[in-house]
Amino acid sequence: MKSAFELQLEGYGLTTAQILYHLPDHPHLLQTFIWQEYDLEPDFPVLFRFIDFWKEKIEGPIHSIVYAHKRLIGPNEWRNVNGEIILH
């Protein structure tokens, strides 16, 4: 599994989703679930995989989803430096 830093260098950004879902025992009540993971925009394959998992395995039907996405490292924010500094 790749580290968070490696994913960011590959273009992944942090995706946060607020999922409102109906409680299985009380369908007239809504509950909030916050999900956060590194994902690629604009297709969001990790988020859609999680939504598919939710639909198959979780009893509470989804009411709505609000999401936000932010790339944490842009192409102009890092550079590879080769060298070594020796101090005494």
C-alpha positions as CSV (number, residue, x, y, z in Angstrom):
1,M,0.0,0.0,0.0
2,K,1.3,3.4,-0.9
3,S,1.9,6.1,1.6
4,A,-0.3,9.3,1.7
5,F,2.6,11.3,0.4
6,E,3.1,9.0,-2.6
7,L,-0.6,9.2,-3.4
8,Q,-0.4,13.0,-3.3
9,L,2.6,13.0,-5.7
10,E,0.5,10.9,-8.1
11,G,-2.3,13.5,-8.1
12,Y,-4.6,12.2,-5.4
13,G,-6.3,14.7,-3.2
14,L,-8.2,14.5,0.0
15,T,-11.9,13.8,-0.6
16,T,-14.4,14.3,2.2
17,A,-18.0,13.1,1.9
18,Q,-20.9,13.8,4.3
19,I,-23.4,11.0,3.8
20,L,-27.0,11.4,5.2
21,Y,-28.7,8.1,5.5
22,H,-32.0,6.7,6.9
23,L,-31.8,4.7,10.1
24,P,-32.8,1.1,9.4
25,D,-35.1,0.8,12.5
26,H,-36.4,4.4,12.2
27,P,-36.5,5.3,8.4
28,H,-38.0,8.7,9.1
29,L,-34.8,9.7,11.0
30,L,-31.5,10.7,9.2
31,Q,-28.0,10.0,10.5
32,T,-24.8,11.6,9.3
33,F,-21.6,9.7,8.4
34,I,-18.4,11.5,7.5
35,W,-16.0,9.6,5.1
36,Q,-12.5,10.8,4.2
37,E,-10.0,9.2,1.8
38,Y,-7.5,10.1,-0.9
39,D,-9.1,10.0,-4.3
40,L,-8.7,11.2,-7.9
41,E,-10.9,13.9,-9.3
42,P,-13.1,14.1,-11.5
43,D,-14.0,10.4,-11.5
44,F,-13.6,9.7,-7.8
45,P,-13.2,5.9,-8.1
46,V,-12.5,5.4,-4.4
47,L,-15.6,7.3,-3.4
48,F,-17.8,5.4,-5.8
49,R,-16.4,2.1,-4.7
50,F,-17.3,3.0,-1.1
51,I,-20.9,4.0,-2.2
52,D,-21.3,0.7,-4.0
53,F,-20.0,-1.1,-0.8
54,W,-22.6,0.9,1.2
55,K,-25.5,0.0,-1.1
56,E,-24.5,-3.7,-0.9
57,K,-23.6,-4.2,2.7
58,I,-25.1,-1.4,4.9
59,E,-28.8,-1.5,5.8
60,G,-29.4,2.3,6.0
61,P,-30.4,3.6,2.6
62,I,-28.5,6.8,1.5
63,H,-30.6,10.0,1.5
64,S,-27.9,12.3,0.1
65,I,-24.2,12.9,-0.3
66,V,-22.2,16.2,-0.1
67,Y,-18.5,16.0,-1.0
68,A,-15.5,18.2,-1.2
69,H,-12.1,17.6,-2.8
70,K,-8.7,19.3,-2.3
71,R,-5.4,18.5,-3.9
72,L,-2.9,18.9,-1.1
73,I,0.3,19.0,-3.3
74,G,0.1,20.8,-6.7
75,P,2.7,20.3,-9.5
76,N,4.3,23.7,-8.6
77,E,4.6,23.0,-4.9
78,W,7.4,20.4,-4.8
79,R,10.7,19.7,-6.6
80,N,13.2,16.9,-6.4
81,V,16.5,18.0,-5.0
82,N,19.6,15.8,-5.2
83,G,22.4,16.7,-2.9
84,E,23.9,16.3,0.5
85,I,24.9,18.9,3.1
86,I,27.5,17.7,5.6
87,L,27.9,19.6,8.9
88,H,31.1,18.8,10.8
